[in-house]
Amino acid sequence: MDDTSYVYEYCLGGAHRPPKCIAQTPVFEPGRFLRSVKWSPDGMALAAVSESGALDIYDMSPAVTAFCGGLESSTIGAPALSVPHASTPLALAWYPHMRRDAPETCCVVESVRDHPIQLRDSVSGYVRATYTARDDSDVLMAASALEFVDGGRFVAGVANSLALFDVLRPGLPLALDRLEVGRREGVRGLVSCVAGRGGLVACATFAGHLGLRAGGDLGPVAAWRVPVEYAGAGVVDLRWSSDFLLWAAQRRGRFVVAWDIRDLRSPVMTVERPAGNQRMAIDFDPSGSHLVAGTVDGELLFSDTRTGERLLVDVADDVVPAVAAHPYYPVVAVASGQRKFAGVLSQFMADCMSVGALRGFAHFSVHIRSREEIILRIHPPSDTLPISSLTISEHVDKVQATEESRGLFQRMSGMEMAPDLSDYALELDTGVNFLVAGYPRYKCPYVWLRTDHQRLVVPAEEGQDVEKDVPLRLESIDCWRLYDIRPWDVMVEVICTAVVPPPENPFAVDYAYFERITREERVVLTGALLEFLRRVYLRHYFFSDVVMADIRCLQKLHFRDINVLREYQQSIVFRDQSS
């Protein structure tokens, strides 16, 4: 699959004309796909953030000239400016009065983890000024969202707060307002995006909450959240349409949702656009009436917000996370690509996905969270699960679960339920949750305990703090780089260490579950379980003989159901021939 970016021209008038590619970049090297793209206010440059951590500025005047002159497609050359960073930039915004013929206006504000906000010259790459937001403990807070609200001021989303800065006044913000009021009121969660228009600033969080603030002093105006029936795993992009509707795109959500700010009780419009685990941006054409968005299938979606008419165009072989409509012309820039696992870790997470699709185990269940995360839920024989000798690692102070995963399990252990857990919410009343994750930046899987952490975990050293975000110390993880470790090796160690006494067979089959599903489902599930148990048996665990007994029982059940279905199918054919 190619990781590259394209520039398309489109026609959305009365007679649709298929969009045509007028420019594209060469295929990027692995791991260097673009995560976000933004046109400059004058429409002659394109700022892009790549997965490798670089801020790239492309000269787009040849592509714009090709569009205006009706020329054939061309290739976008190397970036006019490429600024490397220690980590991937979190947010980016162009100075709104930027003009190519006025070099003093050619600048962008950007944010990088653990660094102040920087005003960077888009021609030379030099930093002109820095802006800093600090919490009550004087700790630097990096901005996760940036947006200009008028000519000289911009808003930054920092942690659970909004900070208002003046471009001409580097240093501390003009105003810093915390979004959450008390424990239950206000906008909760880490700020993911902001959007300003008409003296109002809209903000949203990864927890699915949204809020409106006054652009002058960031005073609160309204707060609400995405309804459960439309909820995903957090809002990742906000846009205003021409009719002053506020549109929100979500991670792992099926819909892009719109609200009329005069009545926030329920959405007024939705556009179906299934999204993946990464940030998938949305934008509007210059008229503000056509929503433009990428899809996980490599398509570009155009949706008329007035009539509901949709147009899907194949533009890439991979997911399209970044789109940006030209501010003046019917031209849209798109970028394709996603993070891909490499080597052994890729195989490990692929095996995790295959196990996550299975059901019918007696001692545990597995739920897929994303390409990088699965939830291993152990079902205890009683209401309490005695856990002994589970210790946290001493050397993993830099290994942290993602912000989204921490928020997820905080909600699971608190009073409210995350909307995206509805498919197995009924199973959350008993048991213990473990998070198994393989984040590429760590190049190794880790396991976190996410239930009753203080009661169930014993520190590795006396006096060591027991923190929820520190992974467990497991022999299978310690041997990761030495042996061929598979997910079921980790699962065996977790189950046998957690449950006292250890079960005779950690992968015991719950045959009562098969009686509750249809025969057709049972044939598919037993076939998949037979393949999985075959892999487990070939690992030669101490319980391999018990696994073989389950394999024999499942084989009998599998072929019995196949014979019944075959006889049923033959009877239908015979009846049709007789009639």
Secondary structure, DSSP 8 states (H G I E B T S, - for coil): ----EEEEEEE-SSS-EEEEEEEE-----TT--EEEEEE-TTSSEEEEEETTSEEEEEE-HHHHHHHHHT---EE--S-SEEEE-SS---EEEE-TT-BTTBGGG-EEEEE-TTS-EEEEETTT--EEEEE--B-TT--B--EEEEEE-SSSEEEEEETTEEEEEETTB-BS-SEEEESEETTTEE--S-EEEEEEETTEEEEEETTSEEEEEETTT--EEEEEE--GGG--S-EEEEEE-TTSEEEEEETT-SEEEEEETTB-SS-SEEEE----SS---EEE-TTS-EEEEE-TTSEEEEEETTT--EEEEE--SS---EEEE-SSSSEEEEE-------HHHHHHHHHHHHHHT---BSSEEEEE-SSSEEEEEE--SSS-----S-BB-SS-TT----HHHHHHHHHHHSSS--GGGGGGGGGTTSSEEEEEE--TTTTS-EEEE-SSHHHH-B-SSTT----TTS-B--HHHHTTTTS---HHHHHHHHHHHHSSS--S-TT-B-HHHHTTS-HHHHHHHHHHHHHHHHHHHTTT-TTHHHHHHHHHHHHHHHHHHHHHHHHHHHHHHHHHHH-
